[in-house]
Amino acid sequence: MRRPALAAGALAAVLVVGAAAGWAVASAAGEEERALPVPAADSADAGFARDMAVHHQQAVEMSYVVRDRTDDEEVRRLAYDIAQTQANQRGMLLGWLDLWELPKVSADPPMTWMGMGDAAAGEDGALMPGMATDAEMERLGRLNGRQAEVFYLRLMTKHHRGGVHMADGCVRACEVDTGKRLASGMVEGQESEIRLMAGMLKARGAAARP
């Protein structure tokens, strides 16, 4: 097993790389985006970018935690893929906020852009739909082997369901075409991974939580 300290270093590195890659992509599309009206700070486009960046950051953290808790190559490969994909997408979302010269944080509650500001925040650090609580994150960091695998797959399935809900909301409400396309890709990609994780859980004699 790798030492947990390496997970923190890997997490920091992948978030930095993801932010840099996202900024490069966002900058390349900058001229196109600047030719369009800049979304308002309280728009669905800005709200989605801010909230999904936070949502993705937890998925990256969860994935690097489980890579230190199991030697199973299938789970480690999935965790690495999720971490890389979501770190890159997070960088794109933050890059767009920079291009739009909009704040990366808001005084409004999470999910306000979806009309869910009064109901979005959950218990114990779970800010948005699907996010793990602080206690669940701590538990993941204590488990090993099959127990860590099953718990991670259940947490990530729930996390993806919340992400799909948010991304689908952007597909319906966002106005910037680039953001709508990214959100649509998130829906497709995460639904595919939900199906993959269902099979992985079944192979381990478990099932996703309702």
C-alpha positions in Angstrom: 0.0 0.0 0.0 1.2 3.5 -0.7 1.5 5.9 2.2 -1.5 8.3 2.6 0.9 11.3 2.4 1.4 10.5 -1.3 -2.3 10.9 -2.0 -2.2 14.5 -0.8 0.8 15.3 -3.0 -0.8 13.6 -6.0 -4.1 15.4 -5.4 -2.3 18.8 -5.3 -0.4 17.9 -8.4 -3.4 16.8 -10.4 -5.4 19.8 -9.4 -2.6 22.1 -10.5 -2.2 20.3 -13.8 -6.0 20.2 -14.3 -6.2 23.9 -13.7 -3.4 24.6 -16.2 -4.9 22.4 -18.8 -8.3 23.9 -18.3 -6.9 27.4 -18.6 -5.2 26.5 -21.8 -8.5 25.2 -23.3 -10.5 28.1 -22.0 -7.9 30.5 -23.3 -8.0 28.9 -26.8 -11.7 29.4 -26.9 -11.4 32.9 -25.3 -11.8 34.9 -28.5 -15.0 33.0 -29.3 -16.4 33.4 -25.8 -15.5 37.1 -25.6 -17.5 37.8 -28.7 -20.6 36.6 -26.8 -22.3 38.3 -23.9 -20.6 37.6 -20.7 -22.8 35.6 -18.3 -24.0 37.5 -15.2 -22.5 36.5 -11.8 -25.9 35.0 -10.8 -26.4 33.2 -14.1 -26.8 29.4 -14.5 -23.5 29.4 -16.4 -21.6 31.0 -13.6 -23.4 29.0 -10.9 -22.7 25.8 -12.7 -19.1 26.5 -13.2 -18.6 27.4 -9.5 -20.6 24.6 -8.0 -19.3 21.8 -10.3 -15.7 22.9 -9.7 -16.3 22.2 -6.0 -18.2 19.0 -6.7 -15.4 17.7 -9.0 -12.7 18.6 -6.4 -14.2 16.1 -3.9 -14.4 13.4 -6.6 -10.7 13.9 -7.3 -9.9 13.7 -3.6 -12.0 10.5 -3.1 -10.3 8.9 -6.0 -6.8 9.5 -4.8 -7.7 8.3 -1.3 -8.9 5.0 -2.6 -5.8 4.5 -4.7 -3.9 4.3 -1.5 -6.3 1.9 0.2 -6.4 -0.9 -2.4 -4.1 -2.9 -4.7 -7.0 -3.8 -7.0 -5.9 -2.6 -10.5 -9.5 -2.3 -11.8 -10.5 0.1 -9.0 -7.2 2.0 -9.1 -7.5 2.5 -12.9 -11.1 3.8 -12.6 -10.1 6.1 -9.7 -7.2 7.5 -11.8 -9.4 8.1 -14.8 -12.0 9.9 -12.7 -9.4 12.0 -11.0 -7.8 13.0 -14.3 -11.0 13.7 -16.1 -12.6 15.7 -13.3 -9.4 17.7 -12.5 -9.2 18.8 -16.2 -12.9 19.7 -16.3 -12.5 21.6 -13.0 -9.7 23.6 -14.6 -11.9 24.4 -17.6 -14.7 25.6 -15.3 -12.4 27.9 -13.3 -10.8 29.1 -16.5 -14.1 30.2 -17.8 -14.8 32.2 -14.7 -11.5 33.9 -15.1 -12.3 34.7 -18.8 -15.7 36.1 -17.7 -14.0 38.0 -14.9 -16.5 36.6 -12.5 -15.8 35.5 -8.8 -15.1 31.9 -8.1 -17.2 32.0 -5.0 -20.6 33.4 -4.3 -22.4 34.6 -1.2 -25.5 32.7 -2.4 -25.9 29.1 -1.3 -24.8 26.3 -3.6 -27.3 25.3 -6.3 -29.1 28.7 -6.2 -28.8 28.8 -10.0 -31.0 25.6 -10.1 -33.6 27.1 -7.8 -32.3 24.8 -5.0 -30.5 27.3 -2.8 -32.8 26.5 0.2 -32.3 22.8 0.0 -28.9 22.2 -1.5 -26.7 22.1 1.6 -26.7 18.8 3.4 -25.3 17.6 6.6 -21.6 17.3 7.7 -19.9 19.0 4.8 -22.0 17.6 2.0 -22.7 20.9 0.2 -24.5 19.6 -2.9 -26.4 16.6 -4.2 -24.3 13.4 -4.2 -21.4 14.8 -2.2 -19.9 12.7 0.6 -20.1 13.9 4.2 -16.9 14.6 6.2 -17.6 11.4 8.2 -17.8 9.4 5.0 -14.5 10.8 3.7 -12.8 10.0 7.0 -14.2 6.5 6.9 -12.9 6.0 3.3 -9.5 6.9 4.5 -9.6 4.2 7.2 -10.7 1.3 5.1 -8.6 -1.1 3.1 -8.9 -3.7 0.4 -12.4 -4.8 -0.6 -14.1 -2.7 2.0 -12.5 0.4 0.6 -13.3 -0.6 -2.9 -17.0 -1.2 -2.2 -17.4 2.0 -0.1 -15.6 4.1 -2.8 -17.8 2.7 -5.6 -20.9 3.4 -3.6 -19.8 6.9 -2.7 -18.8 7.7 -6.3 -22.0 6.3 -7.7 -23.9 8.6 -5.5 -21.5 11.4 -6.4 -22.0 10.8 -10.1 -25.8 10.8 -9.7 -25.6 14.3 -8.1 -23.2 15.4 -10.8 -25.5 14.2 -13.6 -28.4 16.1 -11.9 -26.3 19.3 -11.9 -25.0 18.9 -15.4 -28.4 18.1 -16.8 -29.6 21.4 -15.1 -26.9 23.3 -17.0 -27.9 21.6 -20.3 -31.4 23.0 -19.8 -30.6 26.4 -18.3 -27.1 27.5 -19.3 -26.7 29.9 -22.3 -23.0 29.6 -23.3 -22.7 26.9 -25.9 -19.3 25.7 -24.7 -20.6 25.2 -21.2 -23.7 23.4 -22.4 -21.5 21.0 -24.5 -19.3 20.3 -21.5 -22.3 19.6 -19.3 -23.8 17.3 -21.9 -20.5 15.4 -22.1 -20.5 15.1 -18.3 -24.0 13.6 -18.3 -22.9 11.0 -20.9 -19.6 10.2 -19.3 -20.8 9.9 -15.7 -23.9 7.8 -16.6 -21.5 5.4 -18.4 -19.3 5.2 -15.3 -22.4 4.6 -13.1 -23.2 1.6 -15.2 -19.5 0.4 -15.0 -19.5 0.8 -11.2 -22.7 -1.2 -10.9 -21.0 -4.1 -12.5 -17.9 -3.7 -10.3 -20.0 -3.6 -7.2 -21.9 -6.8 -8.4 -18.6 -8.5 -8.9 -17.8 -7.8 -5.3 -21.1 -9.1 -4.0 -22.5 -5.6 -3.3 -24.8 -3.1 -4.8 -25.1 0.7 -5.0 -27.2 2.4 -2.4 -30.7 3.5 -3.5 
